[in-house]
């Protein structure tokens, strides 16, 4: 009869350890799934930033080309002559 409490205590400790291992394994799997989702989201944001940066660089190149054209036109003979209303509207839309 003196071994019964020891056996019951060992059984309870084994059950507690088993439950703890199960709980930690389940929690670990859930955390890994959350991590994979977060990594996918981060990768999506990186790709979106890359595309946005590419578009920004392309837009800056277009703006630089337009500025060069405006400077080129400003140096042409008669550039200081008064523009017609149509010519002024076109120039303002380019700027």
VONUTI-626272 format. One record per atom (N, C-alpha, C, O): atom name; z, y, x. Coordinates in steps of 0.2 Angstrom, whole numbers. Each point is the difference from the previous one (the first is absolute). Layout:
! VONUTI-626272
@atom CA | zz Z | yy Y | xx X
...
END
This chain:
! VONUTI-626272
@atom N | zz 0 | yy -6 | xx 4
@atom CA | zz 0 | yy 6 | xx -4
@atom C | zz 0 | yy 6 | xx 4
@atom O | zz -2 | yy 6 | xx -2
@atom N | zz 4 | yy -6 | xx 8
@atom CA | zz 0 | yy 6 | xx 4
@atom C | zz -7 | yy 2 | xx 3
@atom O | zz -1 | yy 5 | xx 2
@atom N | zz -3 | yy -10 | xx -2
@atom CA | zz -7 | yy 2 | xx 2
@atom C | zz -4 | yy 3 | xx -6
@atom O | zz -5 | yy 4 | xx 2
@atom N | zz 7 | yy -4 | xx -8
@atom CA | zz -4 | yy 2 | xx -5
@atom C | zz -1 | yy 8 | xx 0
@atom O | zz -6 | yy 2 | xx -1
@atom N | zz 11 | yy 2 | xx 2
@atom CA | zz -1 | yy 7 | xx 1
@atom C | zz -5 | yy 2 | xx 6
@atom O | zz -3 | yy 4 | xx 0
@atom N | zz 4 | yy -8 | xx 5
@atom CA | zz -4 | yy 1 | xx 6
@atom C | zz -8 | yy -1 | xx -2
@atom O | zz -4 | yy 3 | xx 2
@atom N | zz 3 | yy -9 | xx -5
@atom CA | zz -7 | yy -2 | xx -2
@atom C | zz -2 | yy 5 | xx -5
@atom O | zz -6 | yy 3 | xx 0
@atom N | zz 10 | yy 0 | xx -5
@atom CA | zz -2 | yy 5 | xx -5
@atom C | zz -2 | yy 6 | xx 4
@atom O | zz -5 | yy 4 | xx -2
@atom N | zz 9 | yy -2 | xx 6
@atom CA | zz -1 | yy 6 | xx 4
@atom C | zz -6 | yy 0 | xx 4
@atom O | zz -4 | yy 5 | xx 0
@atom N | zz 2 | yy -11 | xx 3
@atom CA | zz -6 | yy -1 | xx 4
@atom C | zz -6 | yy 1 | xx -4
@atom O | zz -5 | yy 2 | xx 1
@atom N | zz 6 | yy -6 | xx -7
@atom CA | zz -6 | yy 0 | xx -5
@atom C | zz -1 | yy 8 | xx -3
@atom O | zz -6 | yy 2 | xx 0
@atom N | zz 11 | yy 1 | xx -1
@atom CA | zz 0 | yy 7 | xx -2
@atom C | zz -4 | yy 4 | xx 5
@atom O | zz -4 | yy 5 | xx -1
@atom N | zz 6 | yy -6 | xx 7
@atom CA | zz -3 | yy 4 | xx 6
@atom C | zz -7 | yy -2 | xx 1
@atom O | zz -4 | yy 5 | xx 1
@atom N | zz 2 | yy -11 | xx -2
@atom CA | zz -7 | yy -2 | xx 0
@atom C | zz -4 | yy 3 | xx -5
@atom O | zz -5 | yy 2 | xx 1
@atom N | zz 8 | yy -2 | xx -7
@atom CA | zz -4 | yy 3 | xx -6
@atom C | zz -1 | yy 8 | xx 1
@atom O | zz -5 | yy 2 | xx -1
@atom N | zz 11 | yy 1 | xx 4
@atom CA | zz -1 | yy 7 | xx 1
@atom C | zz -5 | yy 1 | xx 5
@atom O | zz -4 | yy 5 | xx 0
@atom N | zz 4 | yy -9 | xx 5
@atom CA | zz -5 | yy 1 | xx 6
@atom C | zz -7 | yy -1 | xx -3
@atom O | zz -5 | yy 4 | xx 2
@atom N | zz 4 | yy -9 | xx -6
@atom CA | zz -6 | yy -1 | xx -3
@atom C | zz -3 | yy 5 | xx -4
@atom O | zz -6 | yy 2 | xx 0
@atom N | zz 11 | yy 1 | xx -4
@atom CA | zz -2 | yy 5 | xx -5
@atom C | zz -2 | yy 6 | xx 4
@atom O | zz -5 | yy 4 | xx -1
@atom N | zz 9 | yy -2 | xx 7
@atom CA | zz -2 | yy 6 | xx 4
@atom C | zz -6 | yy -1 | xx 3
@atom O | zz -4 | yy 5 | xx 1
@atom N | zz 2 | yy -11 | xx 2
@atom CA | zz -6 | yy -1 | xx 3
@atom C | zz -6 | yy 1 | xx -5
@atom O | zz -5 | yy 3 | xx 2
@atom N | zz 6 | yy -6 | xx -8
@atom CA | zz -5 | yy 1 | xx -5
@atom C | zz -1 | yy 7 | xx -2
@atom O | zz -6 | yy 3 | xx 0
@atom N | zz 11 | yy 1 | xx -1
@atom CA | zz 0 | yy 7 | xx -2
@atom C | zz -3 | yy 4 | xx 6
@atom O | zz -5 | yy 4 | xx -2
@atom N | zz 6 | yy -5 | xx 8
@atom CA | zz -3 | yy 3 | xx 6
@atom C | zz -7 | yy -1 | xx 0
@atom O | zz -4 | yy 4 | xx 2
@atom N | zz 2 | yy -11 | xx -3
@atom CA | zz -7 | yy -2 | xx 1
@atom C | zz -4 | yy 4 | xx -6
@atom O | zz -6 | yy 2 | xx 2
@atom N | zz 9 | yy -2 | xx -8
@atom CA | zz -4 | yy 3 | xx -5
@atom C | zz 0 | yy 8 | xx 1
@atom O | zz -6 | yy 3 | xx -1
@atom N | zz 11 | yy 0 | xx 3
@atom CA | zz 0 | yy 7 | xx 2
@atom C | zz -5 | yy 1 | xx 5
@atom O | zz -4 | yy 5 | xx 0
@atom N | zz 4 | yy -9 | xx 5
@atom CA | zz -5 | yy 1 | xx 6
@atom C | zz -7 | yy 0 | xx -3
@atom O | zz -4 | yy 4 | xx 3
@atom N | zz 2 | yy -9 | xx -7
@atom CA | zz -6 | yy -1 | xx -3
@atom C | zz -2 | yy 7 | xx -4
@atom O | zz -6 | yy 2 | xx 1
@atom N | zz 10 | yy 0 | xx -5
@atom CA | zz -1 | yy 6 | xx -4
@atom C | zz -1 | yy 6 | xx 5
@atom O | zz -5 | yy 4 | xx -1
@atom N | zz 9 | yy -3 | xx 6
@atom CA | zz -1 | yy 5 | xx 5
@atom C | zz -7 | yy 0 | xx 4
@atom O | zz -3 | yy 5 | xx 1
@atom N | zz 1 | yy -11 | xx 0
@atom CA | zz -6 | yy -1 | xx 4
@atom C | zz -6 | yy 2 | xx -5
@atom O | zz -5 | yy 3 | xx 3
@atom N | zz 6 | yy -5 | xx -9
@atom CA | zz -5 | yy 2 | xx -5
@atom C | zz -1 | yy 8 | xx -1
@atom O | zz -5 | yy 3 | xx 0
@atom N | zz 11 | yy 0 | xx 0
@atom CA | zz 0 | yy 7 | xx 0
@atom C | zz -3 | yy 3 | xx 6
@atom O | zz -3 | yy 5 | xx 0
@atom N | zz 5 | yy -8 | xx 6
@atom CA | zz -3 | yy 3 | xx 6
@atom C | zz -7 | yy 0 | xx 0
@atom O | zz -4 | yy 4 | xx 2
@atom N | zz 1 | yy -10 | xx -4
@atom CA | zz -7 | yy -1 | xx 0
@atom C | zz -4 | yy 5 | xx -5
@atom O | zz -5 | yy 3 | xx 2
@atom N | zz 9 | yy -1 | xx -8
@atom CA | zz -3 | yy 5 | xx -4
@atom C | zz 0 | yy 7 | xx 3
@atom O | zz -4 | yy 4 | xx -1
@atom N | zz 10 | yy -3 | xx 4
@atom CA | zz 0 | yy 7 | xx 4
@atom C | zz -5 | yy 0 | xx 5
@atom O | zz -3 | yy 6 | xx 1
@atom N | zz 2 | yy -11 | xx 3
@atom CA | zz -5 | yy 0 | xx 6
@atom C | zz -7 | yy 1 | xx -3
@atom O | zz -4 | yy 4 | xx 3
@atom N | zz 3 | yy -7 | xx -9
@atom CA | zz -7 | yy 1 | xx -3
@atom C | zz -1 | yy 7 | xx -2
@atom O | zz -5 | yy 3 | xx 0
@atom N | zz 11 | yy 0 | xx -3
@atom CA | zz 0 | yy 7 | xx -2
@atom C | zz -2 | yy 5 | xx 5
@atom O | zz -4 | yy 5 | xx 0
@atom N | zz 8 | yy -6 | xx 6
@atom CA | zz -1 | yy 4 | xx 6
@atom C | zz -7 | yy -1 | xx 2
@atom O | zz -3 | yy 5 | xx 2
@atom N | zz 0 | yy -11 | xx -1
@atom CA | zz -7 | yy 0 | xx 2
@atom C | zz -4 | yy 3 | xx -5
@atom O | zz -5 | yy 3 | xx 3
@atom N | zz 6 | yy -3 | xx -9
@atom CA | zz -4 | yy 4 | xx -5
@atom C | zz 0 | yy 7 | xx 2
@atom O | zz -5 | yy 4 | xx -1
@atom N | zz 11 | yy -1 | xx 2
@atom CA | zz 1 | yy 7 | xx 1
@atom C | zz -4 | yy 2 | xx 7
@atom O | zz -3 | yy 5 | xx 1
@atom N | zz 4 | yy -10 | xx 4
@atom CA | zz -4 | yy 2 | xx 6
@atom C | zz -7 | yy 0 | xx -1
@atom O | zz -4 | yy 4 | xx 3
@atom N | zz 1 | yy -9 | xx -7
@atom CA | zz -7 | yy 0 | xx -1
@atom C | zz -2 | yy 7 | xx -4
@atom O | zz -5 | yy 3 | xx 2
@atom N | zz 9 | yy -1 | xx -7
@atom CA | zz -2 | yy 6 | xx -3
@atom C | zz 1 | yy 6 | xx 4
@atom O | zz -5 | yy 4 | xx 0
@atom N | zz 9 | yy -4 | xx 5
@atom CA | zz 1 | yy 6 | xx 4
@atom C | zz -6 | yy 0 | xx 5
@atom O | zz -3 | yy 5 | xx 2
@atom N | zz 1 | yy -11 | xx 0
@atom CA | zz -6 | yy -1 | xx 5
@atom C | zz -6 | yy 3 | xx -4
@atom O | zz -4 | yy 4 | xx 3
@atom N | zz 3 | yy -6 | xx -9
@atom CA | zz -6 | yy 2 | xx -4
@atom C | zz 0 | yy 8 | xx -1
@atom O | zz -5 | yy 4 | xx 1
@atom N | zz 11 | yy -2 | xx -3
@atom CA | zz 1 | yy 8 | xx -1
@atom C | zz -1 | yy 4 | xx 7
@atom O | zz -3 | yy 5 | xx -1
@atom N | zz 5 | yy -8 | xx 6
@atom CA | zz -1 | yy 3 | xx 7
@atom C | zz -8 | yy 0 | xx 1
@atom O | zz -2 | yy 5 | xx 3
@atom N | zz -1 | yy -10 | xx -4
@atom CA | zz -7 | yy -1 | xx 1
@atom C | zz -4 | yy 6 | xx -4
@atom O | zz -5 | yy 3 | xx 2
@atom N | zz 7 | yy -3 | xx -9
@atom CA | zz -3 | yy 5 | xx -4
@atom C | zz 1 | yy 7 | xx 2
@atom O | zz -4 | yy 5 | xx 0
@atom N | zz 11 | yy -4 | xx 3
@atom CA | zz 1 | yy 7 | xx 2
@atom C | zz -4 | yy 2 | xx 6
@atom O | zz -2 | yy 5 | xx 1
@atom N | zz 1 | yy -10 | xx 4
@atom CA | zz -4 | yy 1 | xx 6
@atom C | zz -7 | yy 2 | xx -2
@atom O | zz -3 | yy 4 | xx 3
@atom N | zz 0 | yy -8 | xx -8
@atom CA | zz -6 | yy 1 | xx -2
@atom C | zz -1 | yy 7 | xx -3
@atom O | zz -5 | yy 4 | xx 1
@atom N | zz 10 | yy -2 | xx -5
@atom CA | zz 0 | yy 7 | xx -3
@atom C | zz 0 | yy 5 | xx 5
@atom O | zz -3 | yy 5 | xx -1
@atom N | zz 7 | yy -6 | xx 6
@atom CA | zz 1 | yy 5 | xx 5
@atom C | zz -6 | yy 1 | xx 4
@atom O | zz -2 | yy 5 | xx 2
@atom N | zz -2 | yy -11 | xx -1
@atom CA | zz -6 | yy 1 | xx 4
@atom C | zz -6 | yy 3 | xx -5
@atom O | zz -3 | yy 4 | xx 3
@atom N | zz 3 | yy -5 | xx -9
@atom CA | zz -4 | yy 4 | xx -5
@atom C | zz 1 | yy 7 | xx 0
@atom O | zz -4 | yy 4 | xx 1
@atom N | zz 11 | yy -2 | xx -1
@atom CA | zz 2 | yy 7 | xx 0
@atom C | zz -2 | yy 3 | xx 7
@atom O | zz -3 | yy 6 | xx 0
@atom N | zz 4 | yy -9 | xx 5
@atom CA | zz -2 | yy 2 | xx 7
@atom C | zz -8 | yy 1 | xx 0
@atom O | zz -2 | yy 6 | xx 3
@atom N | zz -2 | yy -10 | xx -6
@atom CA | zz -7 | yy 1 | xx 0
@atom C | zz -2 | yy 6 | xx -4
@atom O | zz -4 | yy 3 | xx 2
@atom N | zz 7 | yy -3 | xx -8
@atom CA | zz -1 | yy 6 | xx -4
@atom C | zz 2 | yy 7 | xx 4
@atom O | zz -4 | yy 5 | xx -1
@atom N | zz 9 | yy -5 | xx 4
@atom CA | zz 2 | yy 6 | xx 4
@atom C | zz -5 | yy 1 | xx 5
@atom O | zz -1 | yy 6 | xx 1
@atom N | zz -1 | yy -11 | xx 2
@atom CA | zz -5 | yy 1 | xx 6
@atom C | zz -7 | yy 3 | xx -4
@atom O | zz -3 | yy 5 | xx 3
@atom N | zz 1 | yy -7 | xx -8
@atom CA | zz -5 | yy 2 | xx -4
@atom C | zz 1 | yy 8 | xx -2
@atom O | zz -5 | yy 4 | xx 1
@atom N | zz 11 | yy -3 | xx -3
@atom CA | zz 1 | yy 7 | xx -2
@atom C | zz -1 | yy 5 | xx 6
@atom O | zz -2 | yy 5 | xx -1
@atom N | zz 5 | yy -8 | xx 6
@atom CA | zz 0 | yy 4 | xx 6
@atom C | zz -7 | yy 1 | xx 3
@atom O | zz -2 | yy 5 | xx 2
@atom N | zz -2 | yy -10 | xx -3
@atom CA | zz -7 | yy 0 | xx 2
@atom C | zz -4 | yy 5 | xx -4
@atom O | zz -4 | yy 4 | xx 2
@atom N | zz 5 | yy -4 | xx -9
@atom CA | zz -3 | yy 5 | xx -4
@atom C | zz 2 | yy 7 | xx 1
@atom O | zz -4 | yy 4 | xx -1
@atom N | zz 10 | yy -3 | xx 3
@atom CA | zz 3 | yy 6 | xx 1
@atom C | zz -4 | yy 3 | xx 6
@atom O | zz 0 | yy 7 | xx 1
@atom N | zz -2 | yy -11 | xx 4
@atom CA | zz -3 | yy 3 | xx 6
@atom C | zz -8 | yy 1 | xx -1
@atom O | zz -3 | yy 3 | xx 4
@atom N | zz 0 | yy -5 | xx -10
@atom CA | zz -7 | yy 1 | xx -1
@atom C | zz -1 | yy 7 | xx -1
@atom O | zz 4 | yy 4 | xx -2
@atom N | zz -11 | yy -2 | xx 4
@atom CA | zz -2 | yy 7 | xx -1
@atom C | zz 1 | yy 2 | xx -8
@atom O | zz -2 | yy -4 | xx -4
@atom N | zz 4 | yy 9 | xx 3
@atom CA | zz 1 | yy 3 | xx -7
@atom C | zz 6 | yy -3 | xx -3
@atom O | zz 1 | yy 1 | xx -6
@atom N | zz 4 | yy -4 | xx 10
@atom CA | zz 6 | yy -3 | xx -3
@atom C | zz 4 | yy 6 | xx -3
@atom O | zz 5 | yy -2 | xx -4
@atom N | zz -5 | yy 8 | xx 7
@atom CA | zz 4 | yy 5 | xx -3
@atom C | zz -3 | yy 4 | xx -5
@atom O | zz 3 | yy 4 | xx -3
@atom N | zz -9 | yy -6 | xx 0
@atom CA | zz -3 | yy 3 | xx -5
@atom C | zz 4 | yy -2 | xx -7
@atom O | zz 3 | yy -5 | xx 0
@atom N | zz -4 | yy 9 | xx -5
@atom CA | zz 4 | yy -1 | xx -6
@atom C | zz -3 | yy -7 | xx -3
@atom O | zz -6 | yy 0 | xx 0
@atom N | zz 10 | yy -4 | xx -3
@atom CA | zz -3 | yy -6 | xx -3
@atom C | zz -1 | yy 1 | xx -8
@atom O | zz 3 | yy 5 | xx -3
@atom N | zz -7 | yy -8 | xx 1
@atom CA | zz -1 | yy 0 | xx -8
@atom C | zz 6 | yy -3 | xx -3
@atom O | zz 4 | yy -4 | xx 3
@atom N | zz -4 | yy 4 | xx -9
@atom CA | zz 6 | yy -3 | xx -4
@atom C | zz 0 | yy -7 | xx 1
@atom O | zz 5 | yy -3 | xx 1
@atom N | zz -11 | yy 0 | xx -1
@atom CA | zz -1 | yy -7 | xx 0
@atom C | zz 2 | yy -2 | xx 7
@atom O | zz 4 | yy -5 | xx 1
@atom N | zz -6 | yy 8 | xx 4
@atom CA | zz 1 | yy -2 | xx 7
@atom C | zz 8 | yy 1 | xx 1
@atom O | zz 3 | yy -4 | xx 4
@atom N | zz 0 | yy 9 | xx -6
@atom CA | zz 7 | yy 1 | xx 0
@atom C | zz 4 | yy -6 | xx -3
@atom O | zz 5 | yy -2 | xx 3
@atom N | zz -7 | yy 0 | xx -9
@atom CA | zz 3 | yy -6 | xx -3
@atom C | zz -1 | yy -6 | xx 4
@atom O | zz 5 | yy -4 | xx 0
@atom N | zz -11 | yy 3 | xx 3
@atom CA | zz -1 | yy -6 | xx 4
@atom C | zz 5 | yy 0 | xx 6
@atom O | zz 3 | yy -5 | xx 1
@atom N | zz -3 | yy 11 | xx 2
@atom CA | zz 5 | yy 0 | xx 6
@atom C | zz 7 | yy -1 | xx -2
@atom O | zz 4 | yy -3 | xx 4
@atom N | zz -2 | yy 6 | xx -9
@atom CA | zz 7 | yy 0 | xx -2
@atom C | zz 2 | yy -8 | xx -2
@atom O | zz 5 | yy -2 | xx 1
@atom N | zz -10 | yy -1 | xx -4
@atom CA | zz 1 | yy -7 | xx -2
@atom C | zz 1 | yy -5 | xx 6
@atom O | zz 3 | yy -5 | xx 0
@atom N | zz -7 | yy 7 | xx 6
@atom CA | zz 0 | yy -4 | xx 6
@atom C | zz 7 | yy 2 | xx 3
@atom O | zz 3 | yy -5 | xx 3
@atom N | zz -1 | yy 11 | xx -3
@atom CA | zz 6 | yy 1 | xx 4
@atom C | zz 6 | yy -3 | xx -4
@atom O | zz 6 | yy 1 | xx 2
END
